[in-house]
Amino acid sequence: MINFVVGVSLLLGSPSSVLAQGLQINGPECGIPTRGMIVNGSFAEPNQFPWMVYLGLLANNGAGYFCAGSILTRRHILTAAHCTEVDGEPVVKIDAYYGNPDRTRGKMLRVTKMIRHPRYERWTLYSDIAILVVEKPFQYGSNARPLCIPVAPMNILGAETILAGWGRLIEGGVGPQRHLRYTTVKVVPNERCMDKYTWRYNSDVMYCAYRSGTDSCKGDSG
């Protein structure tokens, strides 16, 4: 299966949606894991992805779901816009857990504001990006620090990219998982996804990535 990642690729093409919020991003502490990567592994170690945040969602009809996000600043989380709704119902409560790959042991902050991209489209997932504001600042340390994001377009064709989340392990399986998992996929030419997804794939805001036998799944969004 060819997998394409929407949220990160939007930043690669248009970081202005984040910068327009007036956020101070890419400080000296961003994007630095304090443990090495696990070779051919799947479980994330403590401090390996210190920007990752588990998001517990509650919609106004009582439905619950989960997503992932990344620390952007001490008060902001970067995630997917579709994580602000559950089956079309608006989310009214988000609890953000950070600082530990075991989501049950993370510190919790309440999200107080959700800012979706004004051009977000539910059916096509265009502009599928959102910024969440938390009630208090994240406590930075070896287990919690912000993600770095590019501020100019980049050529990433052929690059190895990392997917991480607490999502289901198989389609239709149970979730969320207790422990953060990750995998790597390689960026391939846009034509691979254009052939498979046709009108749903927009190379201006998406990139195409694939690796046989591995993928993201429901709950890994963000």
N, CA, C and O of each residue as an XYZ file, in Angstrom:
888
protein
N       0.839     -1.197      0.000
C       0.000      0.000      0.000
C       0.874      1.246      0.000
O       1.830      1.333      0.771
N       0.556      2.204     -0.851
C       1.285      3.467     -0.868
C       0.681      4.391      0.172
O      -0.532      4.597      0.199
N       1.507      4.933      1.009
C       1.045      5.786      2.092
C       1.509      7.211      1.866
O       2.678      7.433      1.553
N       0.617      8.185      2.018
C       1.074      9.565      1.963
C       0.734     10.270      3.255
O      -0.311     10.025      3.858
N       1.630     11.151      3.676
C       1.499     11.871      4.924
C       1.124     13.302      4.618
O       1.812     13.972      3.848
N       0.034     13.785      5.214
C      -0.504     15.085      4.843
C       0.027     16.203      5.714
O       0.490     17.214      5.187
N      -0.023     16.059      7.031
C       0.268     17.184      7.908
C       1.666     17.746      7.762
O       1.833     18.955      7.607
N       2.673     16.886      7.808
C       4.046     17.358      7.720
C       4.321     17.958      6.363
O       4.995     18.982      6.255
N       3.797     17.318      5.312
C       4.070     17.816      3.971
C       3.495     19.202      3.758
O       4.037     19.974      2.967
N       2.417     19.537      4.440
C       1.854     20.876      4.323
C       2.860     21.903      4.809
O       2.996     22.972      4.214
N       3.561     21.587      5.878
C       4.570     22.513      6.381
C       5.737     22.632      5.412
O       6.306     23.710      5.244
N       6.089     21.524      4.780
C       7.203     21.581      3.839
C       6.889     22.516      2.690
O       7.787     23.162      2.151
N       5.624     22.594      2.311
C       5.247     23.445      1.201
C       4.830     24.832      1.624
O       5.004     25.782      0.861
N       4.272     24.982      2.844
C       3.718     26.268      3.241
C       3.770     26.460      4.747
O       2.751     26.282      5.414
N       4.927     26.821      5.308
C       5.029     27.076      6.738
C       4.330     28.351      7.153
O       4.213     28.623      8.348
N       3.858     29.147      6.192
C       3.221     30.420      6.520
C       1.997     30.245      7.389
O       1.649     31.146      8.153
N       1.323     29.085      7.288
C       0.138     28.863      8.105
C       0.481     28.822      9.583
O      -0.349     29.170     10.423
N       1.699     28.399      9.907
C       2.161     28.414     11.294
C       2.726     29.777     11.655
O       2.405     30.329     12.707
N       3.566     30.321     10.784
C       4.197     31.604     11.074
C       3.169     32.719     11.188
O       3.387     33.698     11.902
N       2.037     32.573     10.481
C       1.000     33.598     10.534
C       0.397     33.724     11.921
O      -0.210     34.747     12.239
N       0.556     32.697     12.757
C       0.047     32.760     14.122
C       0.979     33.545     15.044
O       0.671     33.734     16.220
N       2.112     34.003     14.517
C       3.044     34.784     15.316
C       3.838     33.956     16.306
O       4.306     34.490     17.312
N       4.004     32.662     16.052
C       4.698     31.789     16.986
C       6.204     31.859     16.780
O       6.683     31.976     15.652
N       6.941     31.786     17.878
C       8.397     31.734     17.828
C       8.807     30.266     17.763
O       8.766     29.560     18.771
N       9.200     29.809     16.580
C       9.496     28.396     16.381
C      10.984     28.186     16.119
O      11.737     29.138     15.915
N      11.394     26.904     16.131
C      12.759     26.493     15.790
C      13.814     27.120     16.698
O      14.839     27.612     16.224
N      13.557     27.099     17.995
C      14.548     27.556     18.958
C      15.712     26.579     19.049
O      15.660     25.515     18.432
N      16.768     26.910     19.805
C      17.969     26.067     19.856
C      17.721     24.680     20.430
O      18.523     23.772     20.210
N      16.617     24.497     21.168
C      16.356     23.207     21.792
C      15.499     22.289     20.929
O      15.220     21.161     21.333
N      15.073     22.743     19.747
C      14.107     21.963     18.967
C      14.756     20.781     18.257
O      15.921     20.832     17.864
N      13.972     19.719     18.105
C      14.343     18.604     17.244
C      15.530     17.781     17.668
O      16.140     17.119     16.829
N      15.886     17.793     18.950
C      17.080     17.076     19.398
C      16.665     15.913     20.298
O      16.323     16.138     21.459
N      16.684     14.682     19.797
C      16.420     13.541     20.667
C      17.590     13.334     21.607
O      18.734     13.615     21.249
N      17.317     12.846     22.801
C      18.394     12.637     23.763
C      18.735     11.163     23.926
O      19.502     10.796     24.816
N      18.170     10.320     23.071
C      18.572      8.919     22.990
C      18.707      8.560     21.524
O      18.034      9.157     20.685
N      19.557      7.603     21.193
C      19.719      7.181     19.810
C      18.517      6.405     19.305
O      17.701      5.921     20.090
N      18.414      6.291     17.978
C      17.335      5.539     17.368
C      17.544      4.039     17.595
O      18.678      3.582     17.744
N      16.443      3.275     17.618
C      16.507      1.826     17.723
C      16.628      1.256     16.322
O      15.744      1.483     15.495
N      17.685      0.527     16.032
C      17.885     -0.028     14.699
C      16.868     -1.140     14.457
O      16.777     -2.087     15.239
N      16.110     -1.021     13.380
C      15.108     -2.017     13.002
C      14.092     -2.282     14.106
O      13.534     -3.376     14.181
N      13.850     -1.306     14.953
C      12.918     -1.493     16.050
C      11.574     -0.871     15.762
O      11.373     -0.274     14.704
N      10.641     -1.009     16.711
C       9.317     -0.424     16.547
C       8.859      0.324     17.780
O       8.037      1.232     17.662
N       9.359     -0.018     18.970
C       8.988      0.704     20.178
C       9.920      1.896     20.373
O      11.138      1.768     20.247
N       9.348      3.043     20.677
C      10.160      4.226     20.956
C      10.698      4.166     22.380
O       9.983      3.787     23.308
N      11.948      4.538     22.543
C      12.550      4.604     23.864
C      12.242      5.947     24.511
O      11.893      6.900     23.814
N      12.368      6.039     25.848
C      12.216      7.339     26.505
C      13.163      8.368     25.893
O      14.332      8.070     25.645
N      12.666      9.563     25.655
C      13.433     10.710     25.142
C      13.801     10.589     23.663
O      14.497     11.458     23.138
N      13.356      9.542     22.984
C      13.711      9.379     21.574
C      12.944     10.357     20.689
O      13.502     10.908     19.740
N      11.673     10.571     20.995
C      10.844     11.536     20.270
C      10.202     12.475     21.293
O       8.997     12.396     21.530
N      10.994     13.364     21.902
C      10.494     14.172     23.028
C       9.447     15.197     22.642
O       8.849     15.819     23.520
N       9.206     15.393     21.348
C       8.179     16.344     20.901
C       6.807     15.684     20.728
O       5.816     16.382     20.514
N       6.736     14.360     20.819
C       5.475     13.672     20.563
C       4.485     13.850     21.712
O       4.852     13.800     22.886
N       3.215     14.060     21.340
C       2.137     14.277     22.300
C       0.975     13.352     21.952
O       0.565     13.262     20.795
N       0.451     12.668     22.961
C      -0.759     11.856     22.774
C      -1.973     12.724     23.067
O      -2.015     13.414     24.085
N      -2.966     12.692     22.171
C      -4.158     13.523     22.302
C      -5.387     12.647     22.504
O      -5.732     11.842     21.640
N      -6.042     12.806     23.644
C      -7.310     12.134     23.902
C      -8.454     13.071     23.561
O      -8.547     14.163     24.122
N      -9.332     12.657     22.642
C     -10.376     13.530     22.110
C     -11.750     13.131     22.629
O     -12.025     11.949     22.834
N     -12.613     14.124     22.842
C     -14.011     13.884     23.196
C     -14.875     14.812     22.364
O     -14.722     16.032     22.423
N     -15.802     14.225     21.574
C     -16.688     15.015     20.725
C     -17.938     15.421     21.493
O     -18.210     14.898     22.574
N     -18.703     16.365     20.924
C     -19.879     16.874     21.625
C     -21.007     15.856     21.720
O     -21.957     16.064     22.475
N     -20.923     14.754     20.967
C     -21.929     13.693     21.080
C     -21.484     12.573     22.011
O     -22.145     11.538     22.105
N     -20.366     12.779     22.697
C     -19.862     11.798     23.639
C     -18.890     10.791     23.060
O     -18.323      9.983     23.795
N     -18.688     10.829     21.744
C     -17.754      9.894     21.111
C     -16.316     10.273     21.446
O     -15.972     11.454     21.498
N     -15.493      9.275     21.671
C     -14.092      9.507     21.976
C     -13.180      8.971     20.891
O     -13.547      8.044     20.170
N     -12.016      9.538     20.772
C     -11.028      9.052     19.817
C      -9.658      9.540     20.277
O      -9.533     10.095     21.369
N      -8.645      9.341     19.467
C      -7.290      9.722     19.853
C      -6.488     10.075     18.616
O      -6.774      9.596     17.519
N      -5.493     10.908     18.798
C      -4.584     11.328     17.740
C      -3.211     11.547     18.353
O      -2.997     11.306     19.542
N      -2.301     12.001     17.537
C      -0.976     12.401     17.998
C      -0.727     13.839     17.582
O      -1.417     14.373     16.713
N       0.247     14.452     18.198
C       0.650     15.805     17.846
C       2.113     15.993     18.189
O       2.762     15.087     18.713
N       2.627     17.173     17.890
C       4.024     17.495     18.180
C       4.108     18.834     18.888
O       3.405     19.779     18.532
N       4.970     18.912     19.891
C       5.192     20.181     20.581
C       5.825     21.162     19.601
O       6.844     20.861     18.979
N       5.217     22.332     19.472
C       5.710     23.362     18.561
C       6.373     24.497     19.329
O       7.447     24.965     18.951
N       5.732     24.939     20.409
C       6.294     25.909     21.350
C       5.868     25.471     22.747
O       5.237     24.425     22.901
N       6.200     26.246     23.747
C       5.827     25.881     25.114
C       4.317     25.879     25.344
O       3.842     25.316     26.330
N       3.563     26.502     24.442
C       2.110     26.546     24.616
C       1.346     26.003     23.412
O       0.117     26.069     23.394
N       2.032     25.473     22.414
C       1.351     25.087     21.183
C       1.730     23.679     20.725
O       2.869     23.235     20.863
N       0.719     22.995     20.171
C       0.877     21.657     19.600
C       0.498     21.713     18.129
O      -0.496     22.338     17.762
N       1.287     21.062     17.292
C       0.969     20.927     15.874
C       0.310     19.572     15.651
O       0.836     18.551     16.093
N      -0.842     19.551     14.967
C      -1.534     18.293     14.706
C      -2.304     18.394     13.402
O      -2.182     19.385     12.682
N      -3.092     17.379     13.096
C      -3.923     17.376     11.891
C      -5.266     18.027     12.199
O      -5.805     17.866     13.294
N      -5.802     18.759     11.230
C      -7.094     19.418     11.432
C      -8.209     18.410     11.655
O      -9.155     18.688     12.392
N      -8.112     17.237     11.027
C      -9.196     16.266     11.220
C      -9.189     15.670     12.627
O     -10.110     14.938     12.991
N      -8.165     15.974     13.416
C      -8.152     15.564     14.822
C      -8.975     16.496     15.705
O      -9.041     16.294     16.918
N      -9.601     17.508     15.122
C     -10.487     18.396     15.884
C     -11.943     18.006     15.689
O     -12.844     18.760     16.057
N     -12.181     16.823     15.108
C     -13.534     16.305     14.957
C     -13.491     14.784     14.998
O     -12.463     14.178     14.697
N     -14.610     14.170     15.370
C     -14.735     12.716     15.411
C     -15.944     12.333     14.574
O     -17.079     12.617     14.955
N     -15.712     11.697     13.444
C     -16.795     11.319     12.529
C     -17.690     12.509     12.194
O     -18.914     12.385     12.151
N     -17.071     13.655     11.960
C     -17.810     14.848     11.579
C     -18.345     15.666     12.731
O     -18.825     16.780     12.523
N     -18.276     15.138     13.948
C     -18.746     15.866     15.130
C     -17.592     16.671     15.721
O     -16.489     16.144     15.868
N     -17.826     17.939     16.063
C     -16.733     18.755     16.607
C     -16.245     18.247     17.958
O     -17.031     17.813     18.800
N     -14.945     18.311     18.140
C     -14.339     17.931     19.419
C     -14.508     19.069     20.415
O     -14.261     20.230     20.089
N     -14.929     18.735     21.626
C     -15.147     19.753     22.659
C     -14.121     19.658     23.784
O     -14.042     20.553     24.626
N     -13.338     18.585     23.807
C     -12.340     18.430     24.868
C     -11.154     17.642     24.332
O     -11.323     16.600     23.698
N      -9.947     18.152     24.593
C      -8.719     17.436     24.247
C      -7.776     17.477     25.444
O      -7.462     18.549     25.962
N      -7.334     16.312     25.872
C      -6.294     16.204     26.892
C      -4.998     15.788     26.206
O      -4.974     14.815     25.452
N      -3.927     16.524     26.467
C      -2.634     16.277     25.829
C      -1.671     15.667     26.850
O      -1.453     16.232     27.921
N      -1.097     14.513     26.511
C      -0.155     13.822     27.391
C       1.228     13.827     26.737
O       1.365     13.496     25.559
N       2.236     14.199     27.498
C       3.576     14.343     26.926
C       4.637     13.889     27.915
O       4.365     13.693     29.099
N       5.864     13.725     27.400
C       6.999     13.451     28.277
C       7.312     11.988     28.497
O       8.272     11.663     29.196
N       6.505     11.078     27.903
C       6.759      9.653     28.095
C       6.160      8.884     26.923
O       5.013      9.139     26.556
N       6.904      7.945     26.320
C       6.320      7.153     25.236
C       5.176      6.262     25.701
O       4.348      5.847     24.891
N       5.122      5.964     26.996
C       3.983      5.265     27.593
C       2.931      6.322     27.913
O       3.088      7.091     28.861
N       1.859      6.359     27.125
C       0.888      7.448     27.253
C       0.227      7.498     28.626
O      -0.247      8.555     29.041
N       0.188      6.374     29.334
C      -0.446      6.359     30.649
C       0.430      6.991     31.721
O      -0.034      7.222     32.838
N       1.695      7.275     31.398
C       2.626      7.842     32.373
C       3.052      9.265     32.029
O       3.911      9.836     32.701
N       2.453      9.839     30.983
C       2.806     11.192     30.589
C       2.144     12.252     31.455
O       1.161     11.980     32.143
N       2.687     13.452     31.414
C       2.068     14.594     32.076
C       0.904     15.081     31.220
O       0.966     15.025     29.992
N      -0.162     15.559     31.869
C      -1.359     15.963     31.135
C      -1.566     17.468     31.187
O      -1.447     18.094     32.240
N      -1.879     18.035     30.028
C      -2.295     19.425     29.927
C      -3.599     19.478     29.146
O      -3.782     18.734     28.183
N      -4.494     20.346     29.556
C      -5.762     20.524     28.859
C      -5.591     21.505     27.703
O      -4.961     22.551     27.857
N      -6.152     21.164     26.552
C      -6.161     22.071     25.402
C      -7.291     23.076     25.583
O      -8.433     22.693     25.840
N      -6.973     24.360     25.449
C      -7.967     25.415     25.660
C      -8.435     26.072     24.371
O      -9.437     26.786     24.366
N      -7.706     25.832     23.262
C      -8.095     26.463     21.999
C      -7.619     25.614     20.831
O      -6.518     25.064     20.857
N      -8.464     25.512     19.803
C      -8.128     24.781     18.583
C      -8.178     25.745     17.404
O      -9.184     26.424     17.199
N      -7.098     25.809     16.627
C      -7.025     26.710     15.468
C      -6.811     25.854     14.224
O      -5.699     25.391     13.971
N      -7.867     25.646     13.452
C      -7.752     24.874     12.216
C      -7.369     25.785     11.059
O      -7.697     26.972     11.057
N      -6.675     25.224     10.079
C      -6.368     25.979      8.867
C      -7.683     26.428      8.235
O      -8.598     25.617      8.093
N      -7.798     27.702      7.852
C      -9.076     28.198      7.320
C      -9.509     27.520      6.023
O     -10.684     27.580      5.660
N      -8.577     26.877      5.322
C      -8.925     26.215      4.062
C      -8.988     24.694      4.195
O      -8.958     23.979      3.194
N      -9.074     24.212      5.406
C      -9.187     22.769      5.628
C     -10.452     22.218      4.978
O     -11.534     22.787      5.121
N     -10.302     21.099      4.256
C     -11.425     20.417      3.618
C     -11.495     18.983      4.134
O     -10.552     18.209      3.973
N     -12.610     18.642      4.750
C     -12.760     17.339      5.387
C     -12.663     16.185      4.388
O     -12.051     15.160      4.687
N     -13.255     16.340      3.219
C     -13.356     15.207      2.296
C     -12.070     14.980      1.510
O     -11.750     13.840      1.171
N     -11.342     16.027      1.218
C     -10.097     15.877      0.467
C      -8.864     15.881      1.362
O      -7.783     15.470      0.940
N      -9.032     16.350      2.610
C      -7.930     16.517      3.561
C      -6.913     17.550      3.107
O      -5.764     17.528      3.548
N      -7.325     18.453      2.231
C      -6.461     19.576      1.888
C      -6.318     20.479      3.114
O      -7.265     20.647      3.883
N      -5.137     21.055      3.286
C      -4.853     21.957      4.415
C      -5.207     21.297      5.746
O      -5.779     21.934      6.630
N      -4.868     20.038      5.879
C      -5.213     19.256      7.074
C      -4.202     19.525      8.185
O      -3.370     18.674      8.502
N      -4.282     20.693      8.760
C      -3.324     21.107      9.781
C      -4.032     21.979     10.806
O      -4.919     22.762     10.465
N      -3.634     21.834     12.062
C      -4.228     22.627     13.138
C      -3.178     22.895     14.208
O      -2.213     22.144     14.357
N      -3.382     23.967     14.940
C      -2.554     24.310     16.093
C      -3.441     24.294     17.329
O      -4.519     24.889     17.338
N      -2.986     23.617     18.364
C      -3.702     23.553     19.632
C      -2.955     24.375     20.675
O      -1.725     24.363     20.721
N      -3.700     25.083     21.505
C      -3.126     25.889     22.580
C      -3.413     25.183     23.902
O      -4.558     24.824     24.176
N      -2.387     24.984     24.719
C      -2.567     24.307     26.001
C      -2.661     25.317     27.139
O      -2.223     26.461     27.016
N      -3.243     24.864     28.251
C      -3.562     25.749     29.368
C      -2.331     26.316     30.064
O      -2.355     27.450     30.541
N      -1.255     25.535     30.126
C      -0.019     25.950     30.785
C       1.170     25.546     29.920
O       1.034     24.671     29.065
N       2.331     26.163     30.123
C       3.498     25.817     29.295
C       3.974     24.380     29.514
O       3.910     23.852     30.625
N       4.444     23.771     28.453
C       5.124     22.486     28.578
C       6.393     22.671     29.403
O       7.060     23.700     29.303
N       6.719     21.681     30.209
C       7.950     21.707     30.992
C       9.048     21.032     30.170
O       9.105     19.806     30.079
N       9.920     21.850     29.573
C      10.977     21.314     28.721
C      12.042     20.594     29.546
O      12.316     20.948     30.693
N      12.623     19.587     28.932
C      13.705     18.824     29.534
C      14.132     17.757     28.550
O      13.799     17.835     27.367
N      14.862     16.763     29.019
C      15.322     15.705     28.120
C      14.169     14.897     27.547
O      14.311     14.270     26.497
N      13.022     14.907     28.231
C      11.875     14.127     27.770
C      10.815     14.968     27.070
O       9.799     14.426     26.635
N      11.022     16.263     26.951
C      10.030     17.140     26.319
C      10.724     18.348     25.708
O      11.343     19.145     26.413
N      10.618     18.473     24.406
C      11.188     19.615     23.695
C      10.468     19.739     22.359
O       9.831     18.783     21.915
N      10.558     20.906     21.703
C       9.757     21.130     20.500
C      10.342     20.484     19.250
O      11.522     20.141     19.181
N       9.471     20.337     18.279
C       9.838     19.870     16.953
C      10.409     21.027     16.143
O       9.972     22.167     16.302
N      11.378     20.747     15.280
C      11.830     21.741     14.299
C      11.002     21.587     13.030
O      10.696     20.467     12.621
N      10.639     22.700     12.407
C       9.934     22.628     11.133
C      10.648     23.511     10.120
O      11.195     24.549     10.492
N      10.655     23.121      8.846
C      11.315     23.936      7.823
C      10.547     25.221      7.568
O       9.318     25.237      7.636
N      11.258     26.285      7.277
C      10.617     27.572      6.981
C      10.751     27.926      5.507
O      10.411     29.037      5.101
N      11.243     26.991      4.708
C      11.346     27.180      3.258
C      11.126     25.827      2.601
O      11.383     24.797      3.225
N      10.656     25.802      1.355
C      10.447     24.526      0.657
C      11.734     23.709      0.591
O      12.828     24.261      0.480
N      11.587     22.392      0.660
C      12.737     21.486      0.632
C      12.488     20.373     -0.379
O      11.347     19.963     -0.593
N      13.546     19.893     -0.991
C      13.457     18.724     -1.865
C      13.745     17.488     -1.023
O      14.888     17.253     -0.633
N      12.715     16.701     -0.742
C      12.879     15.542      0.136
C      12.735     14.223     -0.617
O      12.658     13.168      0.013
N      12.697     14.256     -1.933
C      12.564     13.025     -2.711
C      13.699     12.066     -2.369
O      14.873     12.433     -2.423
N      13.342     10.848     -2.022
C      14.326      9.837     -1.657
C      14.686      9.822     -0.189
O      15.403      8.927      0.258
N      14.205     10.794      0.574
C      14.544     10.870      1.999
C      13.788      9.811      2.802
O      12.675      9.420      2.450
N      14.416      9.360      3.883
C      13.757      8.469      4.830
C      13.029      9.327      5.855
O      13.641     10.181      6.495
N      11.732      9.106      6.014
C      10.941      9.878      6.966
C      10.393      8.955      8.043
O      10.223      7.756      7.822
N      10.122      9.522      9.204
C       9.685      8.737     10.358
C       8.208      8.985     10.627
O       7.758     10.130     10.659
N       7.457      7.905     10.820
C       6.078      7.967     11.283
C       6.054      7.470     12.718
O       6.656      6.441     13.025
N       5.374      8.181     13.594
C       5.294      7.764     14.993
C       3.892      8.027     15.517
O       3.257      9.009     15.134
N       3.409      7.156     16.388
C       2.084      7.361     16.958
C       1.672      6.204     17.849
O       2.391      5.217     18.005
N       0.489      6.362     18.426
C      -0.089      5.358     19.317
C      -1.246      4.622     18.642
O      -2.091      4.039     19.321
N      -1.288      4.647     17.306
C      -2.422      4.110     16.562
C      -2.492      2.593     16.545
O      -1.643      1.895     17.099
N      -3.538      2.111     15.887
C      -3.772      0.672     15.783
C      -2.640     -0.017     15.023
O      -1.984      0.584     14.172
N      -2.429     -1.287     15.349
C      -1.356     -2.052     14.716
C      -1.808     -2.704     13.420
O      -0.990     -2.980     12.542
N      -3.121     -2.955     13.294
C      -3.679     -3.514     12.070
C      -4.992     -2.808     11.786
O      -5.629     -2.276     12.695
N      -5.395     -2.805     10.524
C      -6.668     -2.212     10.137
C      -7.798     -2.949     10.852
O      -7.902     -4.173     10.768
N      -8.649     -2.187     11.562
C      -9.739     -2.785     12.310
C      -9.338     -3.280     13.685
O     -10.173     -3.812     14.417
N      -8.068     -3.116     14.052
C      -7.595     -3.569     15.351
C      -7.964     -2.602     16.465
O      -8.589     -1.568     16.231
N      -7.565     -2.957     17.679
C      -7.884     -2.130     18.836
C      -6.863     -1.008     18.966
O      -5.735     -1.116     18.484
N      -7.270      0.049     19.614
C      -6.392      1.186     19.852
C      -7.034      2.100     20.877
O      -8.228      1.971     21.146
N      -6.286      3.012     21.450
C      -4.877      3.277     21.150
C      -3.934      2.275     21.809
O      -4.299      1.578     22.756
N      -2.729      2.224     21.289
C      -1.690      1.436     21.926
C      -1.165      2.194     23.144
O      -1.196      3.424     23.182
N      -0.693      1.462     24.118
C      -0.163      2.120     25.320
C       1.185      2.777     25.046
O       1.487      3.834     25.599
N       1.996      2.152     24.192
C       3.376      2.608     23.992
C       3.556      3.190     22.596
O       3.046      2.645     21.618
N       4.278      4.290     22.510
C       4.578      4.932     21.234
C       5.404      4.000     20.346
O       6.387      3.403     20.786
N       4.980      3.892     19.088
C       5.714      3.108     18.103
C       6.122      4.004     16.940
O       5.542      5.068     16.728
N       7.130      3.559     16.189
C       7.543      4.329     15.023
C       8.001      3.396     13.914
O       8.333      2.234     14.150
N       8.011      3.929     12.705
C       8.539      3.217     11.558
C       9.091      4.241     10.579
O       8.890      5.441     10.761
N       9.775      3.787      9.556
C      10.314      4.695      8.548
C       9.734      4.351      7.181
O       9.504      3.184      6.864
N       9.503      5.378      6.385
C       9.050      5.216      5.004
C       9.880      6.140      4.124
O      10.388      7.161      4.587
N      10.013      5.781      2.865
C      10.839      6.547      1.935
C       9.970      7.401      1.029
O       8.957      6.933      0.509
N      10.367      8.662      0.839
C       9.641      9.566     -0.049
C       9.883      9.143     -1.494
O      11.026      9.012     -1.933
N       8.790      8.931     -2.228
C       8.858      8.465     -3.615
C       8.216      9.513     -4.520
O       7.571     10.434     -4.019
N       8.374      9.398     -5.832
C       7.805     10.403     -6.736
C       6.298     10.574     -6.565
O       5.580      9.614     -6.287
N       5.833     11.802     -6.735
C       4.414     12.109     -6.575
C       3.522     11.265     -7.477
O       2.376     10.980     -7.131
N       4.045     10.868     -8.631
C       3.234     10.099     -9.576
C       2.719      8.797     -8.972
O       1.657      8.309     -9.360
N       3.464      8.235     -8.028
C       3.023      6.983     -7.395
C       1.692      7.175     -6.691
O       0.811      6.319     -6.778
N       1.540      8.292     -5.995
C       0.296      8.556     -5.273
C      -0.779      9.142     -6.184
O      -1.969      8.905     -5.977
N      -0.361      9.903     -7.191
C      -1.345     10.449     -8.130
C      -2.080      9.323     -8.848
O      -3.287      9.413     -9.075
N      -1.355      8.262     -9.206
C      -1.977      7.129     -9.883
C      -2.964      6.404     -8.979
O      -3.990      5.912     -9.447
N      -2.658      6.335     -7.685
C      -3.492      5.563     -6.761
C      -4.650      6.371     -6.189
O      -5.756      5.851     -6.048
N      -4.406      7.644     -5.858
C      -5.417      8.440     -5.160
C      -6.084      9.490     -6.044
O      -7.040     10.136     -5.615
N      -5.601      9.669     -7.253
C      -6.169     10.590     -8.258
C      -6.516     11.944     -7.660
O      -5.618     12.679     -7.247
N      -7.806     12.293     -7.603
C      -8.210     13.641     -7.210
C      -7.934     13.958     -5.747
O      -7.916     15.133     -5.379
N      -7.721     12.960     -4.905
C      -7.486     13.223     -3.479
C      -6.046     13.627     -3.195
O      -5.745     14.124     -2.109
N      -5.165     13.422     -4.147
C      -3.753     13.719     -3.904
C      -3.379     15.050     -4.531
O      -3.564     15.257     -5.730
N      -2.851     15.951     -3.715
C      -2.443     17.280     -4.161
C      -0.972     17.453     -3.815
O      -0.623     17.615     -2.645
N      -0.115     17.420     -4.814
C       1.329     17.471     -4.571
C       1.794     18.817     -4.036
O       2.931     18.934     -3.579
N       0.941     19.836     -4.082
C       1.317     21.136     -3.517
C       1.381     21.086     -1.995
O       2.138     21.841     -1.384
N       0.591     20.201     -1.373
C       0.526     20.162      0.088
C       0.706     18.757      0.653
O       0.548     18.555      1.857
N       1.029     17.794     -0.186
C       1.217     16.424      0.265
C       2.497     15.861     -0.344
O       2.947     16.306     -1.400
N       3.071     14.880      0.335
C       4.146     14.127     -0.298
C       3.830     12.638     -0.211
O       3.029     12.209      0.619
N       4.457     11.874     -1.063
C       4.169     10.450     -1.203
C       5.311      9.646     -0.596
O       6.470      9.837     -0.963
N       4.988      8.743      0.337
C       6.020      7.936      0.988
C       5.541      6.502      1.110
O       4.347      6.244      1.259
N       6.485      5.567      1.044
C       6.094      4.154      0.985
C       7.230      3.253      1.460
O       8.407      3.553      1.256
N       6.857      2.146      2.094
C       7.773      1.044      2.338
C       6.947     -0.216      2.494
O       5.949     -0.222      3.216
N       7.346     -1.263      1.838
C       6.594     -2.510      1.883
C       6.550     -3.067      3.299
O       7.573     -3.149      3.979
N       5.345     -3.452      3.738
C       5.187     -4.115      5.023
C       5.059     -3.208      6.214
O       4.964     -3.693      7.342
N       5.051     -1.883      6.004
C       4.896     -0.967      7.130
C       4.081      0.229      6.698
O       4.067      0.587      5.520
N       3.389      0.859      7.666
C       2.484      1.944      7.329
C       2.019      2.592      8.624
O       2.270      2.080      9.715
N       1.338      3.725      8.489
C       0.613      4.296      9.616
C      -0.789      3.711      9.609
O      -1.200      3.090      8.629
N      -1.537      3.909     10.715
C      -2.887      3.375     10.795
C      -3.746      4.355     11.578
O      -3.263      5.403     12.007
N      -5.024      4.018     11.768
C      -5.946      4.909     12.450
C      -5.442      5.228     13.850
O      -5.036      4.338     14.597
N      -5.473      6.505     14.189
C      -4.985      6.953     15.483
C      -3.588      7.520     15.438
O      -3.140      8.140     16.402
N      -2.879      7.315     14.316
C      -1.535      7.877     14.169
C      -1.558      9.289     13.607
O      -0.511      9.930     13.518
N      -2.725      9.786     13.229
C      -2.827     11.120     12.633
C      -2.256     12.183     13.551
O      -2.302     12.060     14.775
N      -1.717     13.231     12.939
C      -1.189     14.330     13.707
C       0.310     14.485     13.569
O       0.896     15.384     14.171
